Amino acid sequence: MKKIDLMIFDFDGTIVSTGADLVQSVNYTMDVLKLERKSEKEIISFIGDGVNKLMERVLGRNDNKYHEEAMNIFTGYYGEHLLNNTKLCPHVEEVLNNFINKTKIILTNKRYDFTFAIAQGLNIVQYFSEIIGADSVPFKKPDRRVIDYILNKYGVKKENTLMVGDGVNDVIAAKNAGILSCAYLKGLGNRDILLDLSADYYCEDILELNSLFR
């Protein structure tokens, strides 16, 4: 078992299952704009780089014309419905309790207010020392500087710091910053792409963290 001092967790698809509410909010936005709805699979593939990029990808060639309006519709609707279907991913609380004495941080490209609202609603805020959203610091995953900010703030060594996530940005951010990466293969991210990235660790179930690290 590898000893670690600090754990950085991605949010969407890693510790919370948010896909259904994101899909619903995107398609509500498309309905209001009288544009064609997108499939669940397509919308899920667009998630990971924040709401701005999500909307840009969803709108495609209509982006310039509708982007600002779409952002307003989406953020308004999602803010009211972000806990309709969203729940903790399996075994997350067991993992958070197992590492109760470790410093744990949420690092996400999701807006801070949405992230905090969900974490509060699912009663997990108390497990984390900090929640870092897309608008919390000047840098976002996979920029290594967001990891450097965490390492400097908490005074931990790279070799004892772990990034856990289901997305490409999580593994690349960890590699860019020289910390350990563990890719969760049952989240929103593309499994085959994650496997090609050669993360330091892989898990099919988040519960595996309990036997990999101490």
N, C-alpha and C positions, 0 to 999 in steps of 0.2 A: 504493500500500500504506500502510495506517495504522500508525503506530508505537505500540506498546503496551509498558507496563512490567510489568504484572501480569495474569495470566490466572486466572480463577476457573472451575473446571469442575464442573458437576453430575456425578453419579455414575451412578445407574441409568438405562440407556437412552442415555446420552451417551458415556461412555467404557467402560462395561461392559454387556454384554448379560445382564441378570439375570432377565428375565421368566419364563423356564421354571422356574427354581428357586423363585421367589416363588409362581407358580401352583401348583406341586406342593405346596409347604408349606401354602398356604391350603387346598387340597382335602384334604390329609392331616388338617388340623385339623378340617375339616367332617366327615370320615369318623369321626374319634374321637368327635366330639360327636353323631354320628348325625343330622347335618343335611344338607340337599341341597347337593350340589356346585355350584360356579359355573363358568360358561364361562371359557375363557382370555381372551376379549375383555373380558368384564365385569370380571374381576380386574385386568387390565392397566389398565382405565379408572379403577380405584380407587387406583392407585399414585401417589405424589408428595408426600403429606403426612405420611409416617412410618407406622410399624407400628400405632400406636394408632388412627389414622384409617382405615387399611386394614382393620383388623379390625372397626371400627365399621360401615363400609360393607358389608363382606361379610356380617356378621350381620344387618344391617337391624333388623327388629322384634324379633329375638332378642338384640339387643345387651346390654340390661340384665341379662338372665338368664345369658348365657354369656361376657360380655366377659373377665372376669379369667381364667377357665379357658382360653378360646381363646387369650389372650395367652401364657399359660404353655406351652400345647401348641405354638403356632406358633414362639415364640422358641427353645424347646428343639429342635424339629425343624429349623428353618431354620439354626440355629447349627451343626448337624452336616452339613447338606446344601447349604450355600450355594455350594459349588464343583462340584456335580455336573454341571451343564450350563452354568454361567456362564463366559463368556470375554470377552476384550477385543472391543470393537466394531471393525469394519474400519478399518485405517490409524491407529489411535490411537497406536501406538508411533512411527510415522513423524512424527506431529505433535509428540509429546512430545520426540522427539529434535531436531526442527527448532527448537523453542523451548527447547532445553536450558539456555540462559543467562538465560531469563526466570524471574521468580518465578511459581510455579504453585501453586494451592491447590485442593483438593477441598472443595466446599461442598454438603452433601447433607442432606436431611431424614431420611435413614436413620440408624439408631443407629451411633455411632462404632465399637463393637466389631465389628459386622458389616462395616462399610465397610473398616476396617483389615484384617480377616481376608481379605477378598476381594482388596484391593489388594496385600497381602503374598503371597497365593497366586498371583496373576497377575504378580508381580514388577515392580510399578510404583511401589512406595512411594518409591523413591529419586528419582523425578522431581519430587516435591512437597515444598514447604517446610512445609506443614501440611495436615492433614485435619480438617475441621470437620464433625462429625456433629450430629444432632438434639439430643443431650445434651451437646454440648461447650460451648456458650454459652447464655445465657438466651433467645436469639431464634432463630427459624427463618425460612427463606424463606416468604413474600415480604416479611417485615418488613425494612425498610431498615436497621435497627440492626445486623443481622448483617454487612451490607456495610460499614457505618460502622466497625465493629470492625476489619475487615480493612484498610480504608483508613488508619485511625489507626495500626494496628500496623506496617504496612509503609511508611508515609509516601509513598504514591503519589497522583498526581492522578487525579481522577475520569475526566477525558477520556482518560487513558492506561490505564484499567482495563477489562477485558473479561470479561463473564459469558457462558459458553457452556453451553447446556442444551437439553434436549428437552421441557421442561415449561413450563406456564403460570407457575408460581411463579418460574422462572428469569428469564423476560422481565420479569415484574412487579417482582421484587426489584431488578433492574437499573434499571428505569425509576424506581422509588421512590427509589433511591439516587443517580440521576443518572450512572450509568456506562453504558458501551456494552454492548449485548446482541447475541448471535448465537444464533439459534434453529436447532437441529439437527432437521431434519424427518423423519429416518428412525429416530427412537427410539421410546419408549413413549408419548409425548405425542400428542394429537390434532392432526393436521396443519392442519385447517381453522381450529381455534381459534387455533393459533400464528400462522397467516398473518393472522388478523384483529387480532392484537395489535400489528402494525407494529413488529417488532423492528428494530434498526439494520441488522442483517445476517441473512441466511439461508444455510444450506448443506444440500445434499442428502447430501454426503459430508464427513465431518470433515476430510478431507485438504485441502479448500478453504481451511481456515484458513491453510495455508502460503502461499497466494497472496494472501490478503486482508490479512494482518498481518505486520509485521516488528518 
